[in-house]
Amino acid sequence: SAFNQDASRIYRQSRVVWHAPTFYNLDHDVLHSRVDYDLTMRYFEAAACGVPVITPPMPDFNKVGLEDGFQVFLYRDIEQMGNAFNRAKGAAISGGREYSKRIRQWAEENSYERRIEQAIKVLQENGVV
């Protein structure tokens, strides 16, 4: 689609991608708690383009192999965003093409297709499929 082509072009031209989360106390946030705890495609799209993401931590990062200081650079509050950006930009600049290649390789090894294959294998091994 045009969106995918534009997004991947923009990602590839960037040193860092920012995952802009939903912050606190929005009208739909009746409990006044964070509502941004979801593992979106943005992490995988950026990784497929070889670009790190700055983001608040998400509970499932370690389950899918996302590591602070490699594919993601974490900040816990808005005051830490600048530091996360500088760390990510520094890694991208100092690591160059080899760094981008490592992130893309991780994305390929952890694609949704690969994860579905692994899930089907587990289901087959357990007689479900």
C-alpha positions, 0 to 999 in steps of 0.5 A: 500500500502507499502507506507502507511504502511511505512509512518504510521510506521515512523509516529508512531515512531516519536515524531514530523512530519515536513511538508516540504513546498515549499519555495520562489523563485522557477523556477515555482514561477513566482510571487515569492510568497509562493506556499505552501498553501495547506492542504495536507493529511500529517496533517491527516495522522500524526494525525491518528498516534497521532503525531503533525506536525510542519508547516507554517500556512495554510489558512484553518487550522481553518476551519478543526479544526487544532489548533496551540499547539495541532495537529500543531505547527506553524512557520512563517519563517525558523528561527522559525522552531526550536522553533516550533519543541521544542514546539511540541516535548515538548507537545509529551513528556509531554503529552505522550500516552494521548496526542497521544490518543487525537490527534488520536481521533481528526483525527477520528472525522475529517476524510475525511469519516466523512467530506463527510458524513456531506457534503452529509447531507447538500446536502440532507437537501437542496434538492440537493441529 
